Amino acid sequence: MMEYKVYCLDDKQRIASATDIVARDDLAALQEAERFCETSAIEVWQGARRVARVKMGNAPLDASDRMSL
């Protein structure tokens, strides 16, 4: 099990809240993160490594947006 930090972002992409979670891998951490931030964009970090950034409500992705999955 590994420790992760989940950041829920507001509409200006600022941190609105942060939650520590424990998950077996990156995919499990992403799935868990969605429970905390159902209506906002999220970032998942493991230490200094950003695992992923997911747009609000799993909105369609823009290939030019390198910050998001």
PDB file of N, CA, C and O in Angstrom:
ATOM      1  N   MET A   1       0.844  -1.178   0.000  1.00  0.00           N
ATOM      2  CA  MET A   1       0.000   0.000   0.000  1.00  0.00           C
ATOM      3  C   MET A   1       0.892   1.245   0.000  1.00  0.00           C
ATOM      4  O   MET A   1       1.938   1.287   0.647  1.00  0.00           O
ATOM      5  N   MET A   2       0.439   2.255  -0.750  1.00  0.00           N
ATOM      6  CA  MET A   2       1.209   3.492  -0.882  1.00  0.00           C
ATOM      7  C   MET A   2       0.354   4.687  -0.474  1.00  0.00           C
ATOM      8  O   MET A   2      -0.873   4.657  -0.567  1.00  0.00           O
ATOM      9  N   GLU A   3       1.024   5.726  -0.024  1.00  0.00           N
ATOM     10  CA  GLU A   3       0.332   6.942   0.394  1.00  0.00           C
ATOM     11  C   GLU A   3       0.250   7.936  -0.756  1.00  0.00           C
ATOM     12  O   GLU A   3       1.208   8.126  -1.506  1.00  0.00           O
ATOM     13  N   TYR A   4      -0.918   8.566  -0.879  1.00  0.00           N
ATOM     14  CA  TYR A   4      -1.176   9.561  -1.919  1.00  0.00           C
ATOM     15  C   TYR A   4      -1.853  10.766  -1.287  1.00  0.00           C
ATOM     16  O   TYR A   4      -2.406  10.678  -0.191  1.00  0.00           O
ATOM     17  N   LYS A   5      -1.805  11.884  -1.983  1.00  0.00           N
ATOM     18  CA  LYS A   5      -2.552  13.073  -1.584  1.00  0.00           C
ATOM     19  C   LYS A   5      -3.465  13.442  -2.741  1.00  0.00           C
ATOM     20  O   LYS A   5      -3.038  13.500  -3.894  1.00  0.00           O
ATOM     21  N   VAL A   6      -4.734  13.692  -2.413  1.00  0.00           N
ATOM     22  CA  VAL A   6      -5.735  14.082  -3.405  1.00  0.00           C
ATOM     23  C   VAL A   6      -6.067  15.552  -3.202  1.00  0.00           C
ATOM     24  O   VAL A   6      -6.413  15.972  -2.098  1.00  0.00           O
ATOM     25  N   TYR A   7      -5.962  16.323  -4.262  1.00  0.00           N
ATOM     26  CA  TYR A   7      -6.312  17.743  -4.227  1.00  0.00           C
ATOM     27  C   TYR A   7      -7.551  17.962  -5.084  1.00  0.00           C
ATOM     28  O   TYR A   7      -7.558  17.620  -6.267  1.00  0.00           O
ATOM     29  N   CYS A   8      -8.592  18.526  -4.498  1.00  0.00           N
ATOM     30  CA  CYS A   8      -9.765  18.956  -5.244  1.00  0.00           C
ATOM     31  C   CYS A   8      -9.515  20.420  -5.629  1.00  0.00           C
ATOM     32  O   CYS A   8      -9.161  21.238  -4.781  1.00  0.00           O
ATOM     33  N   LEU A   9      -9.698  20.736  -6.891  1.00  0.00           N
ATOM     34  CA  LEU A   9      -9.411  22.067  -7.396  1.00  0.00           C
ATOM     35  C   LEU A   9     -10.692  22.847  -7.634  1.00  0.00           C
ATOM     36  O   LEU A   9     -11.713  22.276  -8.019  1.00  0.00           O
ATOM     37  N   ASP A  10     -10.638  24.151  -7.404  1.00  0.00           N
ATOM     38  CA  ASP A  10     -11.808  24.987  -7.676  1.00  0.00           C
ATOM     39  C   ASP A  10     -11.836  25.376  -9.158  1.00  0.00           C
ATOM     40  O   ASP A  10     -11.004  24.911  -9.937  1.00  0.00           O
ATOM     41  N   ASP A  11     -12.787  26.224  -9.544  1.00  0.00           N
ATOM     42  CA  ASP A  11     -12.942  26.578 -10.960  1.00  0.00           C
ATOM     43  C   ASP A  11     -11.794  27.441 -11.486  1.00  0.00           C
ATOM     44  O   ASP A  11     -11.691  27.653 -12.694  1.00  0.00           O
ATOM     45  N   LYS A  12     -10.935  27.939 -10.600  1.00  0.00           N
ATOM     46  CA  LYS A  12      -9.747  28.703 -11.021  1.00  0.00           C
ATOM     47  C   LYS A  12      -8.485  27.855 -10.893  1.00  0.00           C
ATOM     48  O   LYS A  12      -7.366  28.367 -10.934  1.00  0.00           O
ATOM     49  N   GLN A  13      -8.691  26.546 -10.737  1.00  0.00           N
ATOM     50  CA  GLN A  13      -7.613  25.564 -10.639  1.00  0.00           C
ATOM     51  C   GLN A  13      -6.737  25.749  -9.398  1.00  0.00           C
ATOM     52  O   GLN A  13      -5.558  25.393  -9.401  1.00  0.00           O
ATOM     53  N   ARG A  14      -7.327  26.308  -8.340  1.00  0.00           N
ATOM     54  CA  ARG A  14      -6.641  26.425  -7.049  1.00  0.00           C
ATOM     55  C   ARG A  14      -7.107  25.292  -6.145  1.00  0.00           C
ATOM     56  O   ARG A  14      -8.206  24.764  -6.314  1.00  0.00           O
ATOM     57  N   ILE A  15      -6.277  24.929  -5.198  1.00  0.00           N
ATOM     58  CA  ILE A  15      -6.622  23.842  -4.280  1.00  0.00           C
ATOM     59  C   ILE A  15      -7.766  24.278  -3.377  1.00  0.00           C
ATOM     60  O   ILE A  15      -7.658  25.268  -2.655  1.00  0.00           O
ATOM     61  N   ALA A  16      -8.862  23.528  -3.425  1.00  0.00           N
ATOM     62  CA  ALA A  16     -10.019  23.791  -2.583  1.00  0.00           C
ATOM     63  C   ALA A  16      -9.977  22.917  -1.330  1.00  0.00           C
ATOM     64  O   ALA A  16     -10.414  23.332  -0.256  1.00  0.00           O
ATOM     65  N   SER A  17      -9.443  21.694  -1.482  1.00  0.00           N
ATOM     66  CA  SER A  17      -9.296  20.802  -0.335  1.00  0.00           C
ATOM     67  C   SER A  17      -8.235  19.762  -0.648  1.00  0.00           C
ATOM     68  O   SER A  17      -7.892  19.529  -1.807  1.00  0.00           O
ATOM     69  N   ALA A  18      -7.726  19.146   0.399  1.00  0.00           N
ATOM     70  CA  ALA A  18      -6.708  18.103   0.254  1.00  0.00           C
ATOM     71  C   ALA A  18      -7.040  16.957   1.195  1.00  0.00           C
ATOM     72  O   ALA A  18      -7.495  17.167   2.319  1.00  0.00           O
ATOM     73  N   THR A  19      -6.801  15.732   0.713  1.00  0.00           N
ATOM     74  CA  THR A  19      -7.086  14.540   1.503  1.00  0.00           C
ATOM     75  C   THR A  19      -5.960  13.542   1.305  1.00  0.00           C
ATOM     76  O   THR A  19      -5.502  13.333   0.182  1.00  0.00           O
ATOM     77  N   ASP A  20      -5.515  12.927   2.384  1.00  0.00           N
ATOM     78  CA  ASP A  20      -4.529  11.853   2.305  1.00  0.00           C
ATOM     79  C   ASP A  20      -5.266  10.531   2.163  1.00  0.00           C
ATOM     80  O   ASP A  20      -6.253  10.278   2.853  1.00  0.00           O
ATOM     81  N   ILE A  21      -4.770   9.687   1.253  1.00  0.00           N
ATOM     82  CA  ILE A  21      -5.358   8.355   1.077  1.00  0.00           C
ATOM     83  C   ILE A  21      -4.242   7.328   0.988  1.00  0.00           C
ATOM     84  O   ILE A  21      -3.077   7.668   0.779  1.00  0.00           O
ATOM     85  N   VAL A  22      -4.614   6.077   1.147  1.00  0.00           N
ATOM     86  CA  VAL A  22      -3.707   4.949   0.974  1.00  0.00           C
ATOM     87  C   VAL A  22      -4.336   4.042  -0.075  1.00  0.00           C
ATOM     88  O   VAL A  22      -5.522   3.721  -0.001  1.00  0.00           O
ATOM     89  N   ALA A  23      -3.528   3.632  -1.058  1.00  0.00           N
ATOM     90  CA  ALA A  23      -4.034   2.774  -2.134  1.00  0.00           C
ATOM     91  C   ALA A  23      -2.940   1.812  -2.582  1.00  0.00           C
ATOM     92  O   ALA A  23      -1.757   2.045  -2.337  1.00  0.00           O
ATOM     93  N   ARG A  24      -3.341   0.746  -3.229  1.00  0.00           N
ATOM     94  CA  ARG A  24      -2.374  -0.275  -3.643  1.00  0.00           C
ATOM     95  C   ARG A  24      -1.545   0.152  -4.850  1.00  0.00           C
ATOM     96  O   ARG A  24      -0.414  -0.304  -5.015  1.00  0.00           O
ATOM     97  N   ASP A  25      -2.110   1.042  -5.712  1.00  0.00           N
ATOM     98  CA  ASP A  25      -1.374   1.513  -6.888  1.00  0.00           C
ATOM     99  C   ASP A  25      -2.018   2.797  -7.401  1.00  0.00           C
ATOM    100  O   ASP A  25      -3.003   3.278  -6.841  1.00  0.00           O
ATOM    101  N   ASP A  26      -1.445   3.348  -8.480  1.00  0.00           N
ATOM    102  CA  ASP A  26      -1.929   4.619  -9.013  1.00  0.00           C
ATOM    103  C   ASP A  26      -3.385   4.544  -9.462  1.00  0.00           C
ATOM    104  O   ASP A  26      -4.156   5.469  -9.205  1.00  0.00           O
ATOM    105  N   LEU A  27      -3.765   3.472 -10.119  1.00  0.00           N
ATOM    106  CA  LEU A  27      -5.150   3.342 -10.600  1.00  0.00           C
ATOM    107  C   LEU A  27      -6.134   3.315  -9.438  1.00  0.00           C
ATOM    108  O   LEU A  27      -7.172   3.974  -9.487  1.00  0.00           O
ATOM    109  N   ALA A  28      -5.817   2.564  -8.407  1.00  0.00           N
ATOM    110  CA  ALA A  28      -6.686   2.515  -7.225  1.00  0.00           C
ATOM    111  C   ALA A  28      -6.762   3.889  -6.564  1.00  0.00           C
ATOM    112  O   ALA A  28      -7.819   4.279  -6.067  1.00  0.00           O
ATOM    113  N   ALA A  29      -5.653   4.622  -6.555  1.00  0.00           N
ATOM    114  CA  ALA A  29      -5.652   5.972  -5.974  1.00  0.00           C
ATOM    115  C   ALA A  29      -6.563   6.895  -6.775  1.00  0.00           C
ATOM    116  O   ALA A  29      -7.293   7.698  -6.194  1.00  0.00           O
ATOM    117  N   LEU A  30      -6.530   6.791  -8.094  1.00  0.00           N
ATOM    118  CA  LEU A  30      -7.415   7.612  -8.933  1.00  0.00           C
ATOM    119  C   LEU A  30      -8.880   7.285  -8.676  1.00  0.00           C
ATOM    120  O   LEU A  30      -9.718   8.182  -8.581  1.00  0.00           O
ATOM    121  N   GLN A  31      -9.182   6.005  -8.564  1.00  0.00           N
ATOM    122  CA  GLN A  31     -10.565   5.603  -8.300  1.00  0.00           C
ATOM    123  C   GLN A  31     -11.033   6.132  -6.953  1.00  0.00           C
ATOM    124  O   GLN A  31     -12.161   6.609  -6.826  1.00  0.00           O
ATOM    125  N   GLU A  32     -10.181   6.049  -5.960  1.00  0.00           N
ATOM    126  CA  GLU A  32     -10.521   6.551  -4.631  1.00  0.00           C
ATOM    127  C   GLU A  32     -10.682   8.069  -4.651  1.00  0.00           C
ATOM    128  O   GLU A  32     -11.578   8.608  -4.002  1.00  0.00           O
ATOM    129  N   ALA A  33      -9.820   8.753  -5.392  1.00  0.00           N
ATOM    130  CA  ALA A  33      -9.855  10.217  -5.456  1.00  0.00           C
ATOM    131  C   ALA A  33     -11.191  10.726  -5.977  1.00  0.00           C
ATOM    132  O   ALA A  33     -11.673  11.765  -5.526  1.00  0.00           O
ATOM    133  N   GLU A  34     -11.785  10.023  -6.902  1.00  0.00           N
ATOM    134  CA  GLU A  34     -13.070  10.448  -7.469  1.00  0.00           C
ATOM    135  C   GLU A  34     -14.170  10.507  -6.411  1.00  0.00           C
ATOM    136  O   GLU A  34     -15.134  11.255  -6.574  1.00  0.00           O
ATOM    137  N   ARG A  35     -14.047   9.743  -5.343  1.00  0.00           N
ATOM    138  CA  ARG A  35     -15.052   9.792  -4.264  1.00  0.00           C
ATOM    139  C   ARG A  35     -15.012  11.115  -3.515  1.00  0.00           C
ATOM    140  O   ARG A  35     -16.038  11.574  -3.015  1.00  0.00           O
ATOM    141  N   PHE A  36     -13.844  11.730  -3.434  1.00  0.00           N
ATOM    142  CA  PHE A  36     -13.683  12.973  -2.686  1.00  0.00           C
ATOM    143  C   PHE A  36     -13.997  14.208  -3.510  1.00  0.00           C
ATOM    144  O   PHE A  36     -14.322  15.256  -2.953  1.00  0.00           O
ATOM    145  N   CYS A  37     -13.905  14.100  -4.816  1.00  0.00           N
ATOM    146  CA  CYS A  37     -14.025  15.274  -5.681  1.00  0.00           C
ATOM    147  C   CYS A  37     -14.929  14.967  -6.873  1.00  0.00           C
ATOM    148  O   CYS A  37     -14.482  15.002  -8.019  1.00  0.00           O
ATOM    149  N   GLU A  38     -16.171  14.675  -6.610  1.00  0.00           N
ATOM    150  CA  GLU A  38     -17.083  14.286  -7.684  1.00  0.00           C
ATOM    151  C   GLU A  38     -17.450  15.433  -8.609  1.00  0.00           C
ATOM    152  O   GLU A  38     -17.821  15.196  -9.759  1.00  0.00           O
ATOM    153  N   THR A  39     -17.355  16.671  -8.137  1.00  0.00           N
ATOM    154  CA  THR A  39     -17.804  17.799  -8.958  1.00  0.00           C
ATOM    155  C   THR A  39     -16.692  18.795  -9.263  1.00  0.00           C
ATOM    156  O   THR A  39     -16.964  19.928  -9.658  1.00  0.00           O
ATOM    157  N   SER A  40     -15.441  18.379  -9.080  1.00  0.00           N
ATOM    158  CA  SER A  40     -14.347  19.300  -9.374  1.00  0.00           C
ATOM    159  C   SER A  40     -13.191  18.545 -10.016  1.00  0.00           C
ATOM    160  O   SER A  40     -13.136  17.316  -9.972  1.00  0.00           O
ATOM    161  N   ALA A  41     -12.271  19.293 -10.612  1.00  0.00           N
ATOM    162  CA  ALA A  41     -11.048  18.688 -11.134  1.00  0.00           C
ATOM    163  C   ALA A  41     -10.228  18.191  -9.948  1.00  0.00           C
ATOM    164  O   ALA A  41     -10.308  18.739  -8.848  1.00  0.00           O
ATOM    165  N   ILE A  42      -9.438  17.147 -10.188  1.00  0.00           N
ATOM    166  CA  ILE A  42      -8.621  16.589  -9.118  1.00  0.00           C
ATOM    167  C   ILE A  42      -7.185  16.403  -9.584  1.00  0.00           C
ATOM    168  O   ILE A  42      -6.920  16.207 -10.770  1.00  0.00           O
ATOM    169  N   GLU A  43      -6.271  16.468  -8.636  1.00  0.00           N
ATOM    170  CA  GLU A  43      -4.892  16.059  -8.844  1.00  0.00           C
ATOM    171  C   GLU A  43      -4.563  15.026  -7.784  1.00  0.00           C
ATOM    172  O   GLU A  43      -4.949  15.156  -6.622  1.00  0.00           O
ATOM    173  N   VAL A  44      -3.840  13.994  -8.207  1.00  0.00           N
ATOM    174  CA  VAL A  44      -3.395  12.956  -7.290  1.00  0.00           C
ATOM    175  C   VAL A  44      -1.870  12.965  -7.315  1.00  0.00           C
ATOM    176  O   VAL A  44      -1.246  12.922  -8.375  1.00  0.00           O
ATOM    177  N   TRP A  45      -1.286  13.023  -6.116  1.00  0.00           N
ATOM    178  CA  TRP A  45       0.167  13.065  -5.966  1.00  0.00           C
ATOM    179  C   TRP A  45       0.626  11.932  -5.073  1.00  0.00           C
ATOM    180  O   TRP A  45      -0.057  11.548  -4.123  1.00  0.00           O
ATOM    181  N   GLN A  46       1.795  11.405  -5.394  1.00  0.00           N
ATOM    182  CA  GLN A  46       2.483  10.469  -4.500  1.00  0.00           C
ATOM    183  C   GLN A  46       3.832  11.117  -4.211  1.00  0.00           C
ATOM    184  O   GLN A  46       4.750  11.060  -5.029  1.00  0.00           O
ATOM    185  N   GLY A  47       3.938  11.727  -3.047  1.00  0.00           N
ATOM    186  CA  GLY A  47       5.131  12.488  -2.719  1.00  0.00           C
ATOM    187  C   GLY A  47       5.281  13.657  -3.692  1.00  0.00           C
ATOM    188  O   GLY A  47       4.347  14.437  -3.879  1.00  0.00           O
ATOM    189  N   ALA A  48       6.449  13.776  -4.306  1.00  0.00           N
ATOM    190  CA  ALA A  48       6.708  14.868  -5.254  1.00  0.00           C
ATOM    191  C   ALA A  48       6.283  14.522  -6.675  1.00  0.00           C
ATOM    192  O   ALA A  48       6.446  15.339  -7.582  1.00  0.00           O
ATOM    193  N   ARG A  49       5.742  13.323  -6.885  1.00  0.00           N
ATOM    194  CA  ARG A  49       5.352  12.875  -8.230  1.00  0.00           C
ATOM    195  C   ARG A  49       3.858  13.073  -8.435  1.00  0.00           C
ATOM    196  O   ARG A  49       3.037  12.534  -7.693  1.00  0.00           O
ATOM    197  N   ARG A  50       3.519  13.859  -9.460  1.00  0.00           N
ATOM    198  CA  ARG A  50       2.101  13.980  -9.800  1.00  0.00           C
ATOM    199  C   ARG A  50       1.700  12.744 -10.583  1.00  0.00           C
ATOM    200  O   ARG A  50       2.251  12.457 -11.646  1.00  0.00           O
ATOM    201  N   VAL A  51       0.733  12.019 -10.044  1.00  0.00           N
ATOM    202  CA  VAL A  51       0.246  10.809 -10.686  1.00  0.00           C
ATOM    203  C   VAL A  51      -0.656  11.183 -11.849  1.00  0.00           C
ATOM    204  O   VAL A  51      -0.506  10.659 -12.953  1.00  0.00           O
ATOM    205  N   ALA A  52      -1.604  12.098 -11.600  1.00  0.00           N
ATOM    206  CA  ALA A  52      -2.554  12.468 -12.646  1.00  0.00           C
ATOM    207  C   ALA A  52      -3.340  13.699 -12.250  1.00  0.00           C
ATOM    208  O   ALA A  52      -3.466  14.045 -11.075  1.00  0.00           O
ATOM    209  N   ARG A  53      -3.860  14.341 -13.269  1.00  0.00           N
ATOM    210  CA  ARG A  53      -4.831  15.418 -13.088  1.00  0.00           C
ATOM    211  C   ARG A  53      -6.021  15.067 -13.968  1.00  0.00           C
ATOM    212  O   ARG A  53      -5.867  14.801 -15.160  1.00  0.00           O
ATOM    213  N   VAL A  54      -7.197  15.068 -13.379  1.00  0.00           N
ATOM    214  CA  VAL A  54      -8.407  14.682 -14.101  1.00  0.00           C
ATOM    215  C   VAL A  54      -9.352  15.870 -14.104  1.00  0.00           C
ATOM    216  O   VAL A  54      -9.593  16.482 -13.064  1.00  0.00           O
ATOM    217  N   LYS A  55      -9.880  16.191 -15.262  1.00  0.00           N
ATOM    218  CA  LYS A  55     -10.769  17.343 -15.385  1.00  0.00           C
ATOM    219  C   LYS A  55     -12.087  17.115 -14.666  1.00  0.00           C
ATOM    220  O   LYS A  55     -12.475  15.981 -14.387  1.00  0.00           O
ATOM    221  N   MET A  56     -12.762  18.209 -14.373  1.00  0.00           N
ATOM    222  CA  MET A  56     -14.028  18.187 -13.651  1.00  0.00           C
ATOM    223  C   MET A  56     -15.036  17.272 -14.330  1.00  0.00           C
ATOM    224  O   MET A  56     -15.281  17.374 -15.532  1.00  0.00           O
ATOM    225  N   GLY A  57     -15.606  16.390 -13.549  1.00  0.00           N
ATOM    226  CA  GLY A  57     -16.648  15.500 -14.044  1.00  0.00           C
ATOM    227  C   GLY A  57     -16.206  14.637 -15.199  1.00  0.00           C
ATOM    228  O   GLY A  57     -17.024  14.231 -16.024  1.00  0.00           O
ATOM    229  N   ASN A  58     -14.898  14.347 -15.268  1.00  0.00           N
ATOM    230  CA  ASN A  58     -14.349  13.591 -16.396  1.00  0.00           C
ATOM    231  C   ASN A  58     -14.715  14.235 -17.718  1.00  0.00           C
ATOM    232  O   ASN A  58     -15.060  13.541 -18.675  1.00  0.00           O
ATOM    233  N   ALA A  59     -14.642  15.561 -17.779  1.00  0.00           N
ATOM    234  CA  ALA A  59     -14.943  16.317 -18.989  1.00  0.00           C
ATOM    235  C   ALA A  59     -14.058  15.842 -20.133  1.00  0.00           C
ATOM    236  O   ALA A  59     -12.973  15.312 -19.896  1.00  0.00           O
ATOM    237  N   PRO A  60     -14.509  16.028 -21.368  1.00  0.00           N
ATOM    238  CA  PRO A  60     -13.682  15.634 -22.512  1.00  0.00           C
ATOM    239  C   PRO A  60     -12.307  16.300 -22.429  1.00  0.00           C
ATOM    240  O   PRO A  60     -12.182  17.461 -22.037  1.00  0.00           O
ATOM    241  N   LEU A  61     -11.300  15.549 -22.801  1.00  0.00           N
ATOM    242  CA  LEU A  61      -9.938  16.040 -22.715  1.00  0.00           C
ATOM    243  C   LEU A  61      -9.543  16.776 -23.986  1.00  0.00           C
ATOM    244  O   LEU A  61     -10.070  16.511 -25.067  1.00  0.00           O
ATOM    245  N   ASP A  62      -8.628  17.685 -23.839  1.00  0.00           N
ATOM    246  CA  ASP A  62      -8.088  18.461 -24.945  1.00  0.00           C
ATOM    247  C   ASP A  62      -6.634  18.035 -25.114  1.00  0.00           C
ATOM    248  O   ASP A  62      -5.841  18.182 -24.185  1.00  0.00           O
ATOM    249  N   ALA A  63      -6.276  17.519 -26.267  1.00  0.00           N
ATOM    250  CA  ALA A  63      -4.923  17.015 -26.491  1.00  0.00           C
ATOM    251  C   ALA A  63      -3.867  18.082 -26.254  1.00  0.00           C
ATOM    252  O   ALA A  63      -2.720  17.751 -25.956  1.00  0.00           O
ATOM    253  N   SER A  64      -4.221  19.344 -26.378  1.00  0.00           N
ATOM    254  CA  SER A  64      -3.250  20.414 -26.156  1.00  0.00           C
ATOM    255  C   SER A  64      -3.057  20.730 -24.670  1.00  0.00           C
ATOM    256  O   SER A  64      -2.144  21.472 -24.308  1.00  0.00           O
ATOM    257  N   ASP A  65      -3.915  20.169 -23.811  1.00  0.00           N
ATOM    258  CA  ASP A  65      -3.829  20.395 -22.363  1.00  0.00           C
ATOM    259  C   ASP A  65      -2.944  19.307 -21.766  1.00  0.00           C
ATOM    260  O   ASP A  65      -3.425  18.230 -21.415  1.00  0.00           O
ATOM    261  N   ARG A  66      -1.658  19.592 -21.656  1.00  0.00           N
ATOM    262  CA  ARG A  66      -0.694  18.603 -21.177  1.00  0.00           C
ATOM    263  C   ARG A  66      -0.821  18.317 -19.692  1.00  0.00           C
ATOM    264  O   ARG A  66      -0.193  17.384 -19.192  1.00  0.00           O
ATOM    265  N   MET A  67      -1.614  19.093 -18.981  1.00  0.00           N
ATOM    266  CA  MET A  67      -1.763  18.937 -17.535  1.00  0.00           C
ATOM    267  C   MET A  67      -2.775  17.851 -17.159  1.00  0.00           C
ATOM    268  O   MET A  67      -2.807  17.410 -16.010  1.00  0.00           O
ATOM    269  N   SER A  68      -3.589  17.425 -18.101  1.00  0.00           N
ATOM    270  CA  SER A  68      -4.684  16.512 -17.773  1.00  0.00           C
ATOM    271  C   SER A  68      -4.533  15.166 -18.440  1.00  0.00           C
ATOM    272  O   SER A  68      -3.865  15.024 -19.464  1.00  0.00           O
ATOM    273  N   LEU A  69      -5.162  14.193 -17.842  1.00  0.00           N
ATOM    274  CA  LEU A  69      -5.265  12.874 -18.471  1.00  0.00           C
ATOM    275  C   LEU A  69      -6.255  12.957 -19.598  1.00  0.00           C
ATOM    276  O   LEU A  69      -6.506  11.960 -20.274  1.00  0.00           O
TER     277      LEU A  69
END
